[in-house]
Amino acid sequence: MLRPVKTEYGQHFLVDENILGVIGRLAELEPDDVVLEIGPGEGVLTRYLAARVRHVHAVEIDESLGPRLADLGDNVDLRFGDALQLDLRTDATKLVANLPYNVATPLIVESLDGLPNIRLWCVMVQREVAERFFAAPSTKAYGAVSVLIQLVAERTGFHPVSRNVFRPRPNVDSAVVAFRRTGLPDDFAHVKRIVEAAFAHRRKKLANSLQLAGVDISGADIPDVRAEELTPLDFLELARALR
């Protein structure tokens, strides 16, 4: 009997196991890996991971899925709770997940500095979101999340995923995107504040957007452009100027 999903959690359960091999390849799974999985759902990906890595830390918000997530294996730790509220720091070095649509972007952004042990991400998200992660400047998709991810990581893989591999079938296509950590800028919290302020009012010039977001720009030489015209490295220079 099919279990009803909870729309408030953005649940779309993976039902086509053919995509698991793609995830395993892009996640570069090794027997000694320790993996963090957010949103295991009914455990399809969790069981695949558990059979191939040393340990899996799984976090699920929906406690009613408990019976479906029984007997995952001795190498799986399952926690119930909101991943945006929990302390997710573990010994995991890879984040591999079919992320719930409604929390995918904030989870990734928070993990960049909040989970410093994570060296590689391999996540399934809406295709539009996946393309936004590594969008180029001066494009419609380019935004704060693009800048922040590109300051920390480089993309290593991308695979489109049909909406037909999920239950219920979503109204959008998805993609698996993988990226590897390259570093973390100094004072990343400050950089993040400046980047988010710059894009807070996309239609306005950079100086106006920063001021409207409460950033003191006095004495700084602010380019007469909109935020989407700056590269990620330009934002590093801007953040230094606004310290």
Secondary structure, 3 states (H helix, E strand, C coil): CCCCCCHHHCCCEECCCHHHHHHHHHCCCCCCCEEEEECCCCCHHHHHHHCCCCEEEEEECCHHHHHHHCCCCCCEEEEECCCCCCCCCCCCCEEEEECCCCCHHHHHHHHHHHCCCCCEEEEEEEHHHHHHHCCCCCCCCCCHHHHHHHHHEEEEEEEEECHHHEECCCCCCEEEEEEEECCCCCCHHHHHHHHHHHCCCCCCCHHHHHHHCCCCCCCCCCCCCCHHHCCHHHHHHHHHHCC
